[in-house]
């Protein structure tokens, strides 16, 4: 049963990377959906599942750019392990803690990938893509967590509009 869930996550990552990335990007800044999925697995599953899923998800994520596959795998696995071990020290029942860990993980992931792939204009790319992508990913993660935890009711949706 668990394998089917992980396969669906991988299909969602591949679907996002191939089809939805362009549709969900705003001015070149896109959602880091694989990081949301991988870091959420790190918050709720065992260490072995976290490592293997992060590694395979990084492979699926970087299938279009095989030169960066090693960097993707390294950063995803290390950040997932850090989140896994930090969750044991923190209260992960709080949505604020989950979001903070996810946002910090996405920022570190984006920054490390920029440092590996584009070191010449790192600070400009950091401002242009990494920070704005982290904010965008954090907003989407907030919506996903709110919907999955059931804290978004019909009354709250009516108050928005």
C-alpha positions in Angstrom: 0.0 0.0 0.0 2.8 2.4 0.8 4.6 1.8 -2.5 1.5 2.9 -4.4 1.4 6.2 -2.5 5.1 6.8 -3.2 4.6 6.0 -6.8 1.8 8.4 -7.0 4.0 11.1 -5.4 6.7 10.4 -8.1 4.1 10.6 -10.9 3.0 13.9 -9.5 6.6 15.2 -9.4 7.2 14.1 -12.9 3.9 15.6 -14.1 4.8 18.9 -12.4 8.3 18.9 -13.9 7.2 18.1 -17.4 3.8 19.8 -17.8 2.8 22.1 -14.9 6.1 23.9 -14.2 5.6 26.4 -17.0 1.9 26.9 -16.2 2.5 27.5 -12.5 5.4 29.9 -12.8 5.0 33.6 -12.4 7.7 35.8 -14.0 10.1 32.8 -14.2 9.6 31.9 -10.5 8.1 28.5 -10.1 6.9 26.3 -7.2 9.3 23.7 -5.8 6.6 21.0 -5.6 9.1 18.2 -5.3 10.6 19.8 -2.2 7.1 20.2 -0.6 6.4 16.5 -1.2 9.9 15.2 -0.2 10.1 17.4 2.9 6.5 16.4 3.9 7.5 12.8 3.7 10.5 13.6 5.9 8.2 15.1 8.5 6.0 12.0 8.7 7.9 8.8 7.7 10.8 6.8 8.9 14.5 7.6 8.2 15.0 4.9 5.6 11.8 5.9 3.7 12.9 9.5 3.8 16.3 8.8 2.3 15.2 6.5 -0.4 12.2 8.7 -1.4 14.3 11.8 -1.5 16.9 10.1 -3.6 14.4 8.7 -6.1 12.4 12.0 -6.2 15.6 13.9 -7.0 16.3 11.5 -9.8 12.8 12.0 -11.2 13.0 15.8 -10.7 16.3 16.2 -12.6 15.6 13.7 -15.4 15.4 16.6 -17.8 18.7 17.9 -16.7 21.0 15.0 -16.1 24.1 17.1 -15.4 22.5 18.4 -12.2 21.2 15.0 -11.0 24.0 14.5 -8.5 23.5 17.9 -7.0 19.8 17.4 -6.8 20.1 14.0 -5.1 22.7 15.3 -2.6 20.8 18.4 -1.6 17.4 16.6 -1.3 18.8 13.7 0.7 20.8 15.9 3.1 18.0 18.4 3.7 15.4 15.6 4.1 17.7 14.0 6.7 18.1 17.3 8.5 14.3 17.8 8.6 13.8 14.2 9.8 16.2 14.6 12.7 15.0 18.1 13.6 11.4 16.8 13.8 12.3 14.6 16.7 13.4 17.7 18.6 10.5 19.9 17.7 6.7 19.8 18.0 5.7 18.8 14.4 2.0 18.8 15.4 2.1 22.6 15.0 1.5 23.7 11.4 3.7 26.7 11.9 6.6 24.4 12.8 6.0 22.3 9.7 5.8 25.3 7.5 8.9 26.9 9.0 10.9 23.7 8.5 9.6 23.3 4.9 10.4 27.0 4.0 13.9 26.8 5.5 14.5 23.5 3.7 13.3 25.0 0.4 15.5 28.1 0.8 18.5 25.9 1.6 17.7 23.7 -1.4 17.3 26.6 -3.8 20.5 28.3 -2.5 22.6 25.2 -2.7 21.4 24.4 -6.2 22.2 28.0 -7.3 25.7 27.7 -5.7 26.4 24.5 -7.6 24.9 25.4 -11.0 25.4 29.2 -11.3 28.2 30.4 -9.0 29.1 33.4 -11.2 26.0 35.5 -10.6 24.9 33.8 -7.4 23.6 36.9 -5.5 21.5 38.1 -8.4 20.0 34.7 -8.9 19.5 34.3 -5.1 17.4 37.5 -5.1 15.6 36.8 -8.4 14.8 33.1 -8.1 15.7 31.6 -4.7 14.0 34.0 -2.3 11.0 34.6 -4.4 10.6 30.9 -5.2 10.8 30.1 -1.5 8.0 32.6 -0.8 5.9 31.2 -3.6 6.5 27.6 -2.5 5.7 28.5 1.1 2.4 30.1 0.1 1.5 27.0 -1.9 2.6 24.7 1.0 0.4 26.7 3.4 -2.6 26.2 1.1 -1.8 22.4 0.8 -1.4 21.9 4.5 -4.5 23.9 5.3 -6.6 21.9 2.9 -5.2 18.5 4.0 -5.5 19.3 7.7 -9.1 20.3 7.2 -8.7 23.7 8.6 -10.1 25.3 5.5 -13.8 25.2 5.9 -16.7 26.5 3.7 -17.1 29.4 6.1 -13.4 30.5 5.8 -13.6 30.2 2.0 -16.6 32.5 2.0 -14.8 35.0 4.2 -12.1 35.3 1.6 -14.4 36.5 -1.2 
